[in-house]
Amino acid sequence: ERKRVLMIGDMLEQDIGFGTQCGFQTLLVLSGGCNMQKMLAETDPVKIPDYYADSMGDFIEFLKNLKKAQV
């Protein structure tokens, strides 16, 4: 099921836009090609991520804590 896929990327048009058009959930990592100001200024719903993280390290920590909570 497409909604179970999480497309992770650091660029709004290429990564987030692609993921959205494929029907995936999207996560923008702000440590690469896009910053918070650019993300907040985006008006095209195709390029607006479902989630965002400051770095992949932050996202990995979130996943670790999520797994702990489900045990």
Residue pairs with C-beta under 8 A, 6 or more apart in sequence:
2 22
2 23
2 24
3 23
3 24
3 25
5 19
5 22
5 24
5 25
6 24
6 25
6 26
6 27
7 15
7 16
7 18
7 19
7 22
7 24
7 25
7 26
7 27
8 15
8 26
8 27
8 29
8 56
8 59
9 15
9 16
9 18
9 19
9 26
9 27
9 28
9 29
9 32
10 28
10 29
10 30
10 31
10 32
10 33
10 34
11 32
11 33
11 34
12 28
12 34
12 38
12 39
12 42
12 47
12 48
12 49
13 47
15 26
15 28
16 26
16 28
16 46
16 47
16 48
16 49
17 44
17 46
17 47
19 25
19 26
20 26
20 45
20 46
20 47
21 46
25 50
25 51
26 49
26 50
26 51
27 49
27 50
27 51
27 52
27 53
27 59
28 34
28 39
28 49
28 51
28 52
28 53
29 52
29 53
29 54
29 55
29 56
29 59
30 36
30 39
30 52
30 53
30 54
30 55
31 54
31 55
31 56
36 52
39 48
39 49
39 52
42 48
53 59
53 62
